[in-house]
Amino acid sequence: MYDLPPFNPNNVKNNISKIFNNKIVKIILLIILYVAIVFYYIEVFSPGYFRNQIDLIVKKIGNNFSQLQTQTTTLNIKPTEKYVSQISYEQAIIDSVKEASPSVVSIVISKNLPVYEQQFIDPFGNMPNFGFGTPFNLQIPQYVQKGTKYQEVGAGSGFIVSEDGLVLTNKHVVVDKQAEYTVLTNDGKKYSARVLALDPVQDLAIIKIQSDKKFPAIKIGDSSSIQIGQGAIAIGNALGQFSNTVSVGVVSGLGRTILASGGQGFSETLEGIIQTDAAINPGNSGGPLINLKGEVIGINTAMANGAESIGFAIPINIAKKDIDQIIKTNKIIYPFLGVRYILVDDGVKQKYNLSVDYGALVLRGANGEAAIVDGSAGQKAGLKEKDVILEFNGEKINKDNSMSKIIAKYNPGDKVTLKILRDGKEIDIDAVLGERS
């Protein structure tokens, strides 16, 4: 062992005194004391401040580390033969379109049209001959029919709703009784089709593919659960040229009322309509509007002229009744009250000096059409012009719940009670709904 010098306390005390008498040491000690006082007051008046700051620094370090890991992983991804989106929304669109497209069809409209040929005719050719020919040598062009030619005159869209080939489409697509219709399926095959029924109220129709083959039926959704802002996909034969064209957007509005018009003098007021910004073009009519599950939520029916990205679709729940009726009875029928009316609002109330601002005011048409149809359920029940129908079987009638919307819930032969305002008094009248087909 080594020999240590004897311990002398005075030496230790002297050394410590030298250290604390050093100016640099004194400055360092003052700084430490100042910092300690500052930390103490911060902790007293802001408890947990330093702990939060430390947590933020640790979290930031962790995030940087995670980003570094992600970048490293991304760099190591190997290319695959088939593109698969890493974004769930995009993949949902791809999957939905893939599932629905085999059920979407193009409908080609064809008919015999007259063919005209230009000929030059002397208008004085039938005048009496005086021995020197006609007085004028005029040749006037005139178009003369030279037979007919079978040709395509239009196109629309539709979708298969049953394996035996029932196709749902718009009424205005197949309204021409003189035309013939051909269905072009997604696999490029053509089939003749027969119009089974036209909906008397909605812009809907059902046609049948003339084949014993089984077809892929589309999935039917529930339009009552639609929310504004949810994704929407339109599929159809855009411009009559580009079959199964896909456009994507959102549900922009619900419960719209529109006046839809088309060829063959077609014009109808449609209520409870879905508005979407998914592009709907001529030829898209009758095609499906689907959700991100590949389920049909609407039937594309119209677009707003003079606007961009404003299209409309009939909710699929309205069409469900038509499909069921065709399967059971091979026809589409609606309950019928047989009255003309306008919905009452503040303006109508003031104009006709009414005591209510809701209901359906029974009036004759602008061109003198009868307010109540002869032999109808309304006439048999005793309804009169200028009556205000306030309630239909207990449901209040207003602009958000029109009478036509309420009647659609019933069937021909159903007995209903109408609350009527007549000459300032409310009365109840019973009616048995007729049939409109």
C-alpha positions as a Markdown table, in Angstrom:
| # | Residue | x | y | z |
|---|---|---|---|---|
| 1 | Met | 0.0 | 0.0 | 0.0 |
| 2 | Tyr | 0.9 | 3.6 | -0.6 |
| 3 | Asp | 1.7 | 5.8 | 2.4 |
| 4 | Leu | -0.7 | 8.8 | 2.4 |
| 5 | Pro | 0.1 | 12.2 | 4.0 |
| 6 | Pro | -1.6 | 12.9 | 7.2 |
| 7 | Phe | -5.0 | 14.6 | 6.9 |
| 8 | Asn | -5.0 | 18.4 | 7.8 |
| 9 | Pro | -8.4 | 20.1 | 7.9 |
| 10 | Asn | -6.9 | 23.5 | 7.7 |
| 11 | Asn | -5.5 | 22.7 | 4.2 |
| 12 | Val | -9.1 | 21.7 | 3.0 |
| 13 | Lys | -10.5 | 24.9 | 4.4 |
| 14 | Asn | -7.9 | 27.0 | 2.8 |
| 15 | Asn | -8.4 | 25.4 | -0.6 |
| 16 | Ile | -12.2 | 25.9 | -0.5 |
| 17 | Ser | -11.7 | 29.6 | 0.5 |
| 18 | Lys | -9.4 | 30.1 | -2.5 |
| 19 | Ile | -12.1 | 28.6 | -4.9 |
| 20 | Phe | -14.9 | 30.8 | -3.6 |
| 21 | Asn | -12.7 | 33.9 | -3.6 |
| 22 | Asn | -12.1 | 33.4 | -7.3 |
| 23 | Lys | -14.0 | 36.0 | -9.4 |
| 24 | Ile | -15.0 | 33.5 | -12.2 |
| 25 | Val | -16.4 | 31.1 | -9.7 |
| 26 | Lys | -18.4 | 33.9 | -8.0 |
| 27 | Ile | -19.9 | 34.9 | -11.4 |
| 28 | Ile | -20.9 | 31.3 | -12.2 |
| 29 | Leu | -22.5 | 30.9 | -8.8 |
| 30 | Leu | -24.5 | 34.1 | -9.2 |
| 31 | Ile | -25.7 | 32.9 | -12.6 |
| 32 | Ile | -26.8 | 29.6 | -11.2 |
| 33 | Leu | -28.6 | 31.3 | -8.3 |
| 34 | Tyr | -30.4 | 33.7 | -10.7 |
| 35 | Val | -31.5 | 30.8 | -12.9 |
| 36 | Ala | -32.7 | 28.8 | -9.9 |
| 37 | Ile | -34.8 | 31.8 | -8.7 |
| 38 | Val | -36.3 | 32.2 | -12.2 |
| 39 | Phe | -37.1 | 28.5 | -12.5 |
| 40 | Tyr | -38.7 | 28.6 | -9.0 |
| 41 | Tyr | -41.0 | 31.5 | -9.8 |
| 42 | Ile | -42.0 | 30.0 | -13.2 |
| 43 | Glu | -42.9 | 26.7 | -11.5 |
| 44 | Val | -44.8 | 28.5 | -8.8 |
| 45 | Phe | -46.9 | 30.6 | -11.2 |
| 46 | Ser | -47.1 | 28.1 | -14.1 |
| 47 | Pro | -47.1 | 24.6 | -12.7 |
| 48 | Gly | -46.0 | 21.9 | -15.1 |
| 49 | Tyr | -44.5 | 24.4 | -17.6 |
| 50 | Phe | -41.1 | 22.7 | -17.8 |
| 51 | Arg | -42.6 | 19.2 | -18.0 |
| 52 | Asn | -44.8 | 20.3 | -21.0 |
| 53 | Gln | -41.8 | 21.8 | -22.8 |
| 54 | Ile | -39.8 | 18.6 | -22.3 |
| 55 | Asp | -42.8 | 16.5 | -23.6 |
| 56 | Leu | -43.0 | 18.7 | -26.7 |
| 57 | Ile | -39.3 | 18.2 | -27.4 |
| 58 | Val | -39.6 | 14.5 | -27.0 |
| 59 | Lys | -42.7 | 14.3 | -29.2 |
| 60 | Lys | -41.0 | 16.4 | -32.0 |
| 61 | Ile | -38.0 | 14.0 | -31.9 |
| 62 | Gly | -40.4 | 11.1 | -32.2 |
| 63 | Asn | -42.3 | 12.6 | -35.2 |
| 64 | Asn | -39.0 | 13.3 | -37.0 |
| 65 | Phe | -38.0 | 9.7 | -36.4 |
| 66 | Ser | -41.4 | 8.4 | -37.7 |
| 67 | Gln | -41.1 | 10.5 | -40.9 |
| 68 | Leu | -37.7 | 9.2 | -41.5 |
| 69 | Gln | -39.0 | 5.6 | -41.1 |
| 70 | Thr | -41.8 | 6.3 | -43.6 |
| 71 | Gln | -39.5 | 7.8 | -46.1 |
| 72 | Thr | -37.2 | 4.9 | -45.8 |
| 73 | Thr | -40.1 | 2.4 | -46.2 |
| 74 | Thr | -41.5 | 4.4 | -49.3 |
| 75 | Leu | -38.1 | 4.2 | -50.9 |
| 76 | Asn | -38.1 | 0.5 | -50.5 |
| 77 | Ile | -41.6 | -0.1 | -52.1 |
| 78 | Lys | -41.3 | -2.4 | -55.1 |
| 79 | Pro | -43.5 | -1.6 | -58.1 |
| 80 | Thr | -46.4 | -4.0 | -58.7 |
| 81 | Glu | -48.0 | -5.2 | -61.9 |
| 82 | Lys | -51.4 | -3.8 | -61.1 |
| 83 | Tyr | -52.1 | -0.4 | -59.6 |
| 84 | Val | -53.7 | -0.5 | -56.2 |
| 85 | Ser | -54.4 | 2.8 | -54.5 |
| 86 | Gln | -53.0 | 3.3 | -51.0 |
| 87 | Ile | -55.8 | 5.9 | -50.5 |
| 88 | Ser | -59.0 | 4.3 | -49.1 |
| 89 | Tyr | -61.3 | 6.8 | -50.8 |
| 90 | Glu | -59.8 | 6.3 | -54.2 |
| 91 | Gln | -59.9 | 2.5 | -53.8 |
| 92 | Ala | -63.5 | 2.7 | -52.8 |
| 93 | Ile | -64.4 | 4.4 | -56.1 |
| 94 | Ile | -62.4 | 1.9 | -58.1 |
| 95 | Asp | -64.1 | -1.0 | -56.3 |
| 96 | Ser | -67.6 | 0.5 | -56.6 |
| 97 | Val | -67.3 | 1.1 | -60.3 |
| 98 | Lys | -65.9 | -2.3 | -60.9 |
| 99 | Glu | -68.9 | -3.9 | -59.1 |
| 100 | Ala | -71.6 | -1.8 | -60.7 |
| 101 | Ser | -70.3 | -1.4 | -64.3 |
| 102 | Pro | -71.3 | -4.9 | -65.5 |
| 103 | Ser | -75.0 | -4.0 | -64.7 |
| 104 | Val | -74.9 | -0.7 | -66.6 |
| 105 | Val | -76.2 | -0.7 | -70.1 |
| 106 | Ser | -76.5 | 1.7 | -73.1 |
| 107 | Ile | -79.9 | 2.0 | -74.7 |
| 108 | Val | -79.9 | 2.7 | -78.4 |
| 109 | Ile | -83.0 | 4.2 | -80.0 |
| 110 | Ser | -83.7 | 3.4 | -83.6 |
| 111 | Lys | -86.6 | 4.0 | -86.0 |
| 112 | Asn | -87.6 | 4.3 | -89.7 |
| 113 | Leu | -87.2 | 7.8 | -90.8 |
| 114 | Pro | -88.3 | 9.2 | -94.2 |
| 115 | Val | -85.5 | 9.8 | -96.8 |
| 116 | Tyr | -85.9 | 12.9 | -99.0 |
| 117 | Glu | -84.3 | 13.5 | -102.3 |
| 118 | Gln | -83.9 | 16.9 | -104.0 |
| 119 | Gln | -85.5 | 17.2 | -107.4 |
| 120 | Phe | -86.0 | 20.2 | -109.8 |
| 121 | Ile | -89.5 | 20.8 | -111.0 |
| 122 | Asp | -91.0 | 23.2 | -113.5 |
| 123 | Pro | -93.9 | 24.9 | -111.6 |
| 124 | Phe | -95.6 | 25.6 | -115.0 |
| 125 | Gly | -95.3 | 22.1 | -116.3 |
| 126 | Asn | -99.1 | 21.5 | -115.9 |
| 127 | Met | -100.2 | 24.6 | -117.8 |
| 128 | Pro | -102.0 | 24.0 | -121.2 |
| 129 | Asn | -99.6 | 23.7 | -124.1 |
| 130 | Phe | -100.3 | 26.4 | -126.7 |
| 131 | Gly | -97.9 | 24.9 | -129.3 |
| 132 | Phe | -94.8 | 26.8 | -128.1 |
| 133 | Gly | -94.2 | 25.1 | -124.7 |
| 134 | Thr | -94.5 | 26.6 | -121.3 |
| 135 | Pro | -94.1 | 30.4 | -121.2 |
| 136 | Phe | -91.3 | 30.1 | -118.6 |
| 137 | Asn | -88.4 | 27.7 | -118.3 |
| 138 | Leu | -88.1 | 27.7 | -114.5 |
| 139 | Gln | -86.7 | 24.9 | -112.4 |
| 140 | Ile | -87.5 | 25.1 | -108.7 |
| 141 | Pro | -85.8 | 22.7 | -106.2 |
| 142 | Gln | -88.2 | 20.5 | -104.2 |
| 143 | Tyr | -87.6 | 17.7 | -101.7 |
| 144 | Val | -89.5 | 14.5 | -102.4 |
| 145 | Gln | -89.7 | 11.5 | -100.1 |
| 146 | Lys | -87.9 | 8.4 | -101.5 |
| 147 | Gly | -88.8 | 5.7 | -99.0 |
| 148 | Thr | -87.6 | 5.3 | -95.4 |
| 149 | Lys | -84.3 | 4.4 | -93.7 |
| 150 | Tyr | -83.8 | 2.6 | -90.4 |
| 151 | Gln | -81.3 | 4.5 | -88.3 |
| 152 | Glu | -80.3 | 5.4 | -84.8 |
| 153 | Val | -82.0 | 8.6 | -83.5 |
| 154 | Gly | -80.8 | 8.7 | -79.9 |
| 155 | Ala | -79.2 | 6.9 | -77.0 |
| 156 | Gly | -79.5 | 6.7 | -73.2 |
| 157 | Ser | -78.5 | 4.6 | -70.3 |
| 158 | Gly | -80.1 | 2.2 | -67.9 |
| 159 | Phe | -79.1 | -0.5 | -65.4 |
| 160 | Ile | -80.1 | -4.2 | -64.8 |
| 161 | Val | -82.2 | -4.7 | -61.7 |
| 162 | Ser | -83.0 | -8.4 | -62.0 |
| 163 | Glu | -81.3 | -11.5 | -63.4 |
| 164 | Asp | -84.0 | -12.0 | -66.0 |
| 165 | Gly | -83.1 | -8.7 | -67.7 |
| 166 | Leu | -85.3 | -6.0 | -66.2 |
| 167 | Val | -83.7 | -2.7 | -66.9 |
| 168 | Leu | -84.6 | 0.6 | -65.1 |
| 169 | Thr | -84.2 | 3.8 | -67.1 |
| 170 | Asn | -85.8 | 7.2 | -67.6 |
| 171 | Lys | -89.2 | 7.5 | -69.2 |
| 172 | His | -88.0 | 10.2 | -71.5 |
| 173 | Val | -85.4 | 7.8 | -73.0 |
| 174 | Val | -88.0 | 5.2 | -74.1 |
| 175 | Val | -91.2 | 7.4 | -74.5 |
| 176 | Asp | -91.3 | 7.1 | -78.4 |
| 177 | Lys | -93.8 | 4.4 | -79.2 |
| 178 | Gln | -92.7 | 4.3 | -82.8 |
| 179 | Ala | -89.1 | 3.5 | -82.0 |
| 180 | Glu | -87.3 | 0.3 | -81.3 |
| 181 | Tyr | -84.8 | -0.2 | -78.5 |
| 182 | Thr | -81.6 | -2.1 | -78.4 |
| 183 | Val | -79.6 | -2.7 | -75.2 |
| 184 | Leu | -75.8 | -2.8 | -75.4 |
| 185 | Thr | -74.3 | -4.5 | -72.3 |
| 186 | Asn | -70.9 | -3.9 | -70.8 |
| 187 | Asp | -69.4 | -6.9 | -72.5 |
| 188 | Gly | -70.3 | -5.4 | -76.0 |
| 189 | Lys | -73.2 | -7.7 | -76.7 |
| 190 | Lys | -76.5 | -6.4 | -78.2 |
| 191 | Tyr | -80.0 | -7.4 | -77.3 |
| 192 | Ser | -83.4 | -6.2 | -78.5 |
| 193 | Ala | -85.6 | -4.8 | -75.6 |
| 194 | Arg | -89.3 | -4.3 | -75.1 |
| 195 | Val | -90.8 | -1.4 | -73.1 |
| 196 | Leu | -92.9 | -3.0 | -70.3 |
| 197 | Ala | -94.2 | 0.1 | -68.5 |
| 198 | Leu | -93.8 | 3.9 | -68.1 |
| 199 | Asp | -94.3 | 5.4 | -64.7 |
| 200 | Pro | -97.3 | 7.8 | -64.9 |
| 201 | Val | -95.9 | 10.2 | -62.4 |
| 202 | Gln | -92.1 | 9.9 | -62.3 |
| 203 | Asp | -89.5 | 10.0 | -65.1 |
| 204 | Leu | -89.0 | 6.3 | -64.8 |
| 205 | Ala | -89.5 | 3.3 | -67.1 |
| 206 | Ile | -88.8 | -0.4 | -67.1 |
| 207 | Ile | -87.8 | -2.3 | -70.2 |
| 208 | Lys | -87.1 | -6.0 | -70.6 |
| 209 | Ile | -84.1 | -7.5 | -72.5 |
| 210 | Gln | -85.4 | -10.1 | -74.9 |
| 211 | Ser | -83.1 | -13.0 | -73.9 |
| 212 | Asp | -83.3 | -16.1 | -71.7 |
| 213 | Lys | -79.8 | -15.4 | -70.5 |
| 214 | Lys | -79.1 | -14.4 | -66.9 |
| 215 | Phe | -77.7 | -11.0 | -66.4 |
| 216 | Pro | -75.8 | -9.4 | -63.5 |
| 217 | Ala | -78.2 | -7.3 | -61.3 |
| 218 | Ile | -76.9 | -4.2 | -59.7 |
| 219 | Lys | -77.0 | -3.7 | -55.9 |
| 220 | Ile | -79.9 | -1.6 | -54.8 |
| 221 | Gly | -79.2 | 0.9 | -51.9 |
| 222 | Asp | -81.3 | 3.0 | -49.6 |
| 223 | Ser | -81.8 | 6.6 | -50.6 |
| 224 | Ser | -83.5 | 7.5 | -47.3 |
| 225 | Ser | -80.1 | 7.4 | -45.6 |
| 226 | Ile | -78.3 | 9.8 | -48.0 |
| 227 | Gln | -76.4 | 12.7 | -46.5 |
| 228 | Ile | -75.2 | 15.9 | -48.2 |
| 229 | Gly | -71.5 | 15.7 | -48.8 |
| 230 | Gln | -71.3 | 12.0 | -49.2 |
| 231 | Gly | -69.5 | 10.6 | -52.3 |
| 232 | Ala | -71.5 | 9.9 | -55.4 |
| 233 | Ile | -70.6 | 8.3 | -58.7 |
| 234 | Ala | -72.5 | 8.6 | -62.0 |
| 235 | Ile | -72.1 | 5.9 | -64.7 |
| 236 | Gly | -73.7 | 6.1 | -68.1 |
| 237 | Asn | -73.5 | 6.4 | -71.9 |
| 238 | Ala | -72.2 | 10.0 | -72.0 |
| 239 | Leu | -73.3 | 11.9 | -75.2 |
| 240 | Gly | -74.6 | 8.6 | -76.6 |
| 241 | Gln | -71.0 | 7.7 | -77.6 |
| 242 | Phe | -68.9 | 6.8 | -74.6 |
| 243 | Ser | -70.5 | 3.9 | -72.8 |
| 244 | Asn | -69.9 | 3.3 | -69.0 |
| 245 | Thr | -68.4 | 6.8 | -68.6 |
| 246 | Val | -67.6 | 7.4 | -64.9 |
| 247 | Ser | -67.8 | 10.8 | -63.2 |
| 248 | Val | -67.3 | 11.4 | -59.5 |
| 249 | Gly | -68.6 | 14.0 | -57.1 |
| 250 | Val | -70.7 | 14.4 | -54.0 |
| 251 | Val | -74.4 | 14.7 | -53.0 |
| 252 | Ser | -74.9 | 18.5 | -53.3 |
| 253 | Gly | -78.5 | 18.7 | -52.1 |
| 254 | Leu | -81.6 | 16.8 | -51.2 |
| 255 | Gly | -85.3 | 17.2 | -51.7 |
| 256 | Arg | -85.0 | 19.4 | -54.8 |
| 257 | Thr | -88.0 | 20.2 | -57.0 |
| 258 | Ile | -87.3 | 20.5 | -60.8 |
| 259 | Leu | -89.2 | 20.8 | -64.1 |
| 260 | Ala | -87.6 | 18.2 | -66.4 |
| 261 | Ser | -88.2 | 18.4 | -70.1 |
| 262 | Gly | -87.0 | 16.3 | -73.1 |
| 263 | Gly | -87.9 | 15.0 | -76.5 |
| 264 | Gln | -91.4 | 14.0 | -77.7 |
| 265 | Gly | -92.9 | 16.9 | -75.8 |
| 266 | Phe | -91.9 | 15.4 | -72.5 |
| 267 | Ser | -92.2 | 17.6 | -69.4 |
| 268 | Glu | -92.7 | 16.8 | -65.8 |
| 269 | Thr | -92.3 | 18.3 | -62.4 |
| 270 | Leu | -90.2 | 16.1 | -60.2 |
| 271 | Glu | -90.1 | 16.3 | -56.4 |
| 272 | Gly | -87.7 | 15.0 | -53.8 |
| 273 | Ile | -84.8 | 14.9 | -56.2 |
| 274 | Ile | -81.1 | 14.4 | -55.4 |
| 275 | Gln | -78.7 | 17.1 | -56.6 |
| 276 | Thr | -75.1 | 16.1 | -57.4 |
| 277 | Asp | -72.0 | 17.7 | -58.9 |
| 278 | Ala | -71.0 | 14.4 | -60.5 |
| 279 | Ala | -71.1 | 15.3 | -64.2 |
| 280 | Ile | -74.3 | 14.2 | -65.9 |
| 281 | Asn | -74.3 | 14.6 | -69.7 |
| 282 | Pro | -76.8 | 13.9 | -72.5 |
| 283 | Gly | -76.9 | 10.2 | -72.8 |
| 284 | Asn | -76.3 | 9.7 | -69.1 |
| 285 | Ser | -80.1 | 9.8 | -68.5 |
| 286 | Gly | -81.3 | 6.6 | -66.9 |
| 287 | Gly | -77.9 | 5.5 | -65.6 |
| 288 | Pro | -77.2 | 4.8 | -62.0 |
| 289 | Leu | -75.9 | 7.2 | -59.3 |
| 290 | Ile | -74.1 | 5.0 | -56.9 |
| 291 | Asn | -72.5 | 5.4 | -53.4 |
| 292 | Leu | -69.0 | 4.2 | -52.4 |
| 293 | Lys | -70.4 | 0.8 | -51.6 |
| 294 | Gly | -71.4 | 0.2 | -55.3 |
| 295 | Glu | -75.1 | 0.5 | -54.4 |
| 296 | Val | -77.6 | 2.5 | -56.5 |
| 297 | Ile | -78.9 | 5.5 | -54.6 |
| 298 | Gly | -80.5 | 7.3 | -57.6 |
| 299 | Ile | -81.4 | 7.3 | -61.3 |
| 300 | Asn | -79.6 | 10.1 | -63.3 |
| 301 | Thr | -82.4 | 12.1 | -65.0 |
| 302 | Ala | -81.5 | 15.8 | -65.7 |
| 303 | Met | -78.9 | 18.5 | -65.8 |
| 304 | Ala | -79.3 | 22.2 | -65.2 |
| 305 | Asn | -78.9 | 24.2 | -68.5 |
| 306 | Gly | -76.6 | 27.1 | -68.3 |
| 307 | Ala | -74.8 | 25.8 | -65.3 |
| 308 | Glu | -71.8 | 23.5 | -64.5 |
| 309 | Ser | -71.7 | 20.5 | -62.2 |
| 310 | Ile | -75.5 | 20.7 | -61.3 |
| 311 | Gly | -77.1 | 17.4 | -62.1 |
| 312 | Phe | -80.2 | 15.6 | -60.7 |
| 313 | Ala | -81.2 | 12.1 | -59.9 |
| 314 | Ile | -84.4 | 10.4 | -58.8 |
| 315 | Pro | -84.0 | 8.6 | -55.4 |
| 316 | Ile | -83.9 | 4.8 | -55.9 |
| 317 | Asn | -86.5 | 4.3 | -53.1 |
| 318 | Ile | -89.1 | 5.9 | -55.4 |
| 319 | Ala | -88.3 | 3.3 | -58.1 |
| 320 | Lys | -88.4 | 0.3 | -55.8 |
| 321 | Lys | -92.2 | 0.4 | -55.9 |
| 322 | Asp | -92.2 | 0.3 | -59.7 |
| 323 | Ile | -89.8 | -2.7 | -59.8 |
| 324 | Asp | -92.0 | -4.6 | -57.3 |
| 325 | Gln | -95.2 | -3.8 | -59.3 |
| 326 | Ile | -93.6 | -4.9 | -62.6 |
| 327 | Ile | -92.5 | -8.2 | -61.0 |
| 328 | Lys | -95.9 | -8.9 | -59.5 |
| 329 | Thr | -98.4 | -7.4 | -61.9 |
| 330 | Asn | -96.4 | -6.5 | -65.1 |
| 331 | Lys | -97.6 | -2.9 | -64.9 |
| 332 | Ile | -97.0 | 0.3 | -62.9 |
| 333 | Ile | -100.0 | 1.9 | -61.2 |
| 334 | Tyr | -100.4 | 4.9 | -58.9 |
| 335 | Pro | -103.2 | 5.9 | -56.6 |
| 336 | Phe | -105.3 | 8.7 | -58.0 |
| 337 | Leu | -107.4 | 11.4 | -56.2 |
| 338 | Gly | -108.2 | 13.3 | -59.4 |
| 339 | Val | -107.8 | 17.0 | -58.4 |
| 340 | Arg | -105.8 | 19.9 | -59.7 |
| 341 | Tyr | -104.2 | 22.0 | -57.0 |
| 342 | Ile | -101.5 | 24.4 | -56.1 |
| 343 | Leu | -99.6 | 24.3 | -52.8 |
| 344 | Val | -100.5 | 27.1 | -50.4 |
| 345 | Asp | -97.7 | 29.5 | -49.2 |
| 346 | Asp | -97.7 | 33.1 | -48.1 |
| 347 | Gly | -98.2 | 34.4 | -51.6 |
| 348 | Val | -101.1 | 32.1 | -52.4 |
| 349 | Lys | -102.6 | 32.9 | -49.1 |
| 350 | Gln | -102.7 | 36.6 | -49.8 |
| 351 | Lys | -103.8 | 36.2 | -53.5 |
| 352 | Tyr | -106.8 | 34.0 | -52.6 |
| 353 | Asn | -107.5 | 35.6 | -49.2 |
| 354 | Leu | -107.1 | 32.3 | -47.3 |
| 355 | Ser | -106.8 | 31.9 | -43.5 |
| 356 | Val | -104.0 | 29.3 | -43.8 |
| 357 | Asp | -100.5 | 29.3 | -45.3 |
| 358 | Tyr | -100.3 | 25.5 | -45.9 |
| 359 | Gly | -102.3 | 22.9 | -47.7 |
| 360 | Ala | -103.4 | 22.2 | -51.3 |
| 361 | Leu | -105.8 | 24.7 | -52.9 |
| 362 | Val | -108.1 | 22.9 | -55.5 |
| 363 | Leu | -108.2 | 25.0 | -58.7 |
| 364 | Arg | -109.0 | 24.6 | -62.4 |
| 365 | Gly | -106.1 | 24.6 | -64.8 |
| 366 | Ala | -104.6 | 27.7 | -66.5 |
| 367 | Asn | -106.3 | 26.7 | -69.8 |
| 368 | Gly | -109.6 | 26.0 | -68.2 |
| 369 | Glu | -109.0 | 22.3 | -67.3 |
| 370 | Ala | -111.5 | 21.0 | -64.7 |
| 371 | Ala | -110.4 | 21.3 | -61.1 |
| 372 | Ile | -111.8 | 17.9 | -60.3 |
| 373 | Val | -111.6 | 15.0 | -62.8 |
| 374 | Asp | -115.0 | 13.5 | -63.7 |
| 375 | Gly | -115.6 | 10.1 | -62.1 |
| 376 | Ser | -112.4 | 10.4 | -60.0 |
| 377 | Ala | -112.1 | 9.6 | -56.3 |
| 378 | Gly | -112.1 | 13.3 | -55.5 |
| 379 | Gln | -115.4 | 13.9 | -57.2 |
| 380 | Lys | -117.0 | 10.8 | -55.6 |
| 381 | Ala | -115.8 | 12.1 | -52.2 |
| 382 | Gly | -117.5 | 15.4 | -52.8 |
| 383 | Leu | -114.5 | 17.7 | -53.2 |
| 384 | Lys | -115.2 | 21.1 | -54.7 |
| 385 | Glu | -113.1 | 23.8 | -56.4 |
| 386 | Lys | -111.6 | 26.3 | -53.9 |
| 387 | Asp | -111.4 | 23.7 | -51.2 |
| 388 | Val | -108.1 | 23.6 | -49.3 |
| 389 | Ile | -106.9 | 20.1 | -48.5 |
| 390 | Leu | -105.1 | 20.7 | -45.2 |
| 391 | Glu | -104.2 | 17.1 | -44.3 |
| 392 | Phe | -104.1 | 13.7 | -46.1 |
| 393 | Asn | -104.8 | 10.9 | -43.7 |
| 394 | Gly | -103.3 | 12.9 | -40.8 |
| 395 | Glu | -100.3 | 14.2 | -42.7 |
| 396 | Lys | -100.0 | 18.0 | -43.0 |
| 397 | Ile | -99.6 | 19.2 | -46.6 |
| 398 | Asn | -97.0 | 21.9 | -47.3 |
| 399 | Lys | -94.2 | 22.7 | -49.7 |
| 400 | Asp | -91.9 | 20.1 | -48.0 |
| 401 | Asn | -94.5 | 17.4 | -47.9 |
| 402 | Ser | -96.7 | 17.9 | -51.0 |
| 403 | Met | -99.8 | 15.9 | -51.6 |
| 404 | Ser | -98.4 | 14.0 | -54.6 |
| 405 | Lys | -95.5 | 12.9 | -52.3 |
| 406 | Ile | -98.0 | 11.7 | -49.7 |
| 407 | Ile | -100.3 | 10.0 | -52.1 |
| 408 | Ala | -97.4 | 7.9 | -53.5 |
| 409 | Lys | -97.2 | 6.1 | -50.2 |
| 410 | Tyr | -100.7 | 4.5 | -50.8 |
| 411 | Asn | -102.2 | 2.0 | -53.2 |
| 412 | Pro | -105.4 | 2.2 | -55.4 |
| 413 | Gly | -108.4 | 1.1 | -53.3 |
| 414 | Asp | -107.0 | 2.5 | -50.0 |
| 415 | Lys | -109.5 | 4.5 | -48.0 |
| 416 | Val | -108.1 | 7.9 | -46.7 |
| 417 | Thr | -109.5 | 10.8 | -44.7 |
| 418 | Leu | -109.0 | 14.4 | -46.0 |
| 419 | Lys | -109.2 | 17.4 | -43.7 |
| 420 | Ile | -110.7 | 20.2 | -45.8 |
| 421 | Leu | -111.0 | 23.9 | -45.3 |
| 422 | Arg | -114.3 | 25.0 | -47.0 |
| 423 | Asp | -115.9 | 28.4 | -46.5 |
| 424 | Gly | -113.8 | 29.1 | -43.4 |
| 425 | Lys | -114.7 | 25.8 | -41.7 |
| 426 | Glu | -112.7 | 22.6 | -41.3 |
| 427 | Ile | -114.4 | 19.3 | -42.2 |
| 428 | Asp | -113.3 | 15.7 | -42.7 |
| 429 | Ile | -114.1 | 13.8 | -45.9 |
| 430 | Asp | -113.4 | 10.1 | -46.7 |
| 431 | Ala | -112.2 | 9.1 | -50.1 |
| 432 | Val | -111.3 | 5.8 | -51.7 |
| 433 | Leu | -108.3 | 6.3 | -54.0 |
| 434 | Gly | -108.6 | 5.4 | -57.7 |
| 435 | Glu | -106.0 | 4.1 | -60.1 |
| 436 | Arg | -103.7 | 6.0 | -62.4 |
| 437 | Ser | -101.8 | 4.0 | -64.9 |
